[in-house]
Every structure is written in structure tokens, then in C-alpha cells.
């Protein structure tokens, strides 16, 4: 299954969950409203939910209820009846309010009530090229990956494809929720009542390899979005076996250091970021790694943008919404000699770029080879490599989860027409709405099998 496993990396890009901006990426949008309201005797009646939506929350729990009520009003416009005008007035007032989750939710619900396409939140240009990795140390050279859940700049919402895509994703979400035991679900909801809503807009990851000391790899990750720092810390204090240390950053922002007996270490940075760092195998020194990243953020140390991978980042699109850059270790490239192709790039760059209309997107592939001959050999033999992966899938046990998804990923990748240009090789794949739809259907089937088993 060696060659079938690699293309799994493509799946997130091919599904197009990045750069669309219309898929749920915060806690409240992922919650099942009835699952939460029914055990708490909260009636899902329009007049009650209009009242709850307009009530100023006193704590995280009431904030959670308010957002769920706003969401219900937007998702059940046909049930509002005589309360439609009251709902509109409440949502209009919230939509004019201060920046925050209530305003964001009200803007979406109000658009739906008025029969308009909900607004989308766009990421800034060069989000992945410059900002996503700007906190990671200069020596990060092994792998870098990032994904944007916000919409690409200029992206419009509300097309037929958007609506179908959101509906399919919601069905997958419903199947996944069935896999969560009721007790675990209750614990999640209880935690949410302390934390409030949490949104992840962008994830990024990078690694520094230590070839001479396996397990000494340095791994960095950053989640950027929105949360209430104090509420999160209050919840963390209820958990066992962790150490919390609160400080202030150079601009007065709250910094909370969180360590466990095992790696990684976490630092909450203000109300927008969570920094994660740890060694691949070592238990010690993880907080020091996180502090290194903070030093990079504060301009005290050079960032990854100035290092070896920084040059690769300069080549990607300013509007890229998904990215993977990886250096293939020599031992892996040596194993490639036993494949039909015989060679493999020593660096691979994958990026995903959508279009403003939301009608599909492109996945670009670039590889750096040792020489021109290897580049031509890899480009010529690429489809044979994919065929080998498909042949291996034919012999895989039918019980392997997601087998049909992996097969379609490989079949989709076969559409890439690689070209050699000197010691470089590159190609581009157009992922149409029909391809996305088919991939999502396969993904839903795989998830449904898990829930039915």
C-alpha cells in the first residue's frame, strides 16, 4: 500500500474544503442543535428562539445558546411564520453590533431570511505565502503544510455548486456525529459551555528534521482563528495533569503556556492563535521549542520565510488556499529505485487555488529533481506510478476504510499531465464540481459504512 498511501495527502485539496468559505469551521456550526437543546429543555419554537437570539449573554453558556438560536433562525426560515418580522428585527440589530460571533452569525441568518446568498469571510492575499509560516524557525526544512478554511479573496457564495457541496458536507457531518458516543458528546457540550465558541480559520505546520537523531525532530503547528482566551483557560484549569502559566506578551496580549507530561506544549496567544510545538520522540524541551517560535513571532529570531523553504514559498500563488511542501529524505528516494519510475523528486510542492465563482479549482504540482534526465524520466513514468498504486488497491482487503475514495483520488491524479523543464517537473489538475461531488459521495459512503458497522 506504499504508493496508495501517498495520494491521501491530495484528498483534502481535491475535496476543496479549503478556500470555499461556506463550510463549518467553528464549534457552534458543527453542533447538532436538537442534540444540545432537547436535553436542556430549550424549546425550538420561533418566539423562544427569537428571544434567546436577542438576549445579551452573561457567560459562555448563554453565548453558546444565543449562537445556536441565531443559527436555527437562519436554517428554519420556513418555520418562522408570524414571527418572521420579529426575527428579522432581532437579526438586524445583531448584525449592526460589535465585531464578534453574534454579528457573524446574524449576518448569515439575516441573508438566508431575506433569500440572499450568505456572506463569506475571505482570507487576506498571501495568507499562506507570508503569514501562515511566519512564526516558525528559519531551519524548518523537512515539510510545511497549511490550509485556509476562509474563502479566497473575491469569492462569491450561493451558487448551485456551493449549495450542493454544503449539503453533501452536512450529510457527512451527520454520519460522523453518529460515531461519537452520547457520553462523549455530552462532555464536549459541557466543555463548550465553559469555552464558548471556537473558530479555526487557518492551520499551518512545519518540521525540522535531525537526520542523526531520530525522535529529535522539531515539530511546529499554529492554529489561527477566534476564541475567548479567558474562557479557554478557565476550562483548561478543570483538566488534570497539565501545568498552566499565564504571562503577558510585548504588546500586552495574554500568553498562556500549557504543558503536559508528554509532548507537545501549547501557547495560547491572545484571542486568535494557538501555537503548538514538540519533539518527535523526546519528552523534554517542548516548551522551549514553543518559546523559540514566539521569539520568531516577536522578530528576535529569523523565520522560516528566510530559510530554505522560504524560497519555495515565494513561488506559490498569493491566493493559494492549500499548500504542501515536502523534502523527500534520501532513504525514501533510494527506495524509489525499485519502482517502475526509478526516481522521485527531492522536493515536492502542491498548492490549491480556487476561482471567485466557486466553479472548481486547480491543484498545481511541482517537483525538483537532481538533473534534467531524472525530470524527464519521472514525468514520463508518473502515470505508471499511479497505475501501480491502483493495482495495489485492487489487492487490498475490501474492509479497508475509504478504499473507493483512495481509488478515485488516484484516478483523478492520473489526469495530471506532467512536463519536464530542465531539472524541474510540473503539472496542473483541474478539479471540476463534478469531480468534487463524486469524491464527496465516496467519502460519505466510507463514513456511512463506519457508522453502520
Secondary structure, DSSP 8 states (H G I E B T S, - for coil): -HHHHHTHHHHHHHHT-SS---S--BHHHHS-HHHHHHHTT----HHHHHHHHHS--SSHHHHHHHHHHHHHHHH-GGG-GGGHHHHHHHHHHHHTS-SSHHHHHHHHHHHHHTT------B--TTIIIIITTTTSBTT--SEEEEEE-SB-TT-----HHHHHHHHHHHHHHHHHHHTS-HHHHHHHHHHHHHH---EEEEEEEEEE--TTSTT--EEEEEEEEE--HHHHHHHHTTSSSEEEEEEE-TTS-EEEEEEESSS-EEEEETTTEEEEEEESS-SSSHHHHHHHHHHHHTTSS-BGGGSHHHHHHTTS-TT--EEEEEE--HHHHHHGGGSSS----SEEEEEEEE-TT-S-EEEEEEEE-SSHHHHHHHHHHHHHHHHHHHHHHHTS-TTSTTHHHHHHHHHHHTT---EEETTEEEEEEEE-HHHHHHHHHHHHHHHHHHHH-
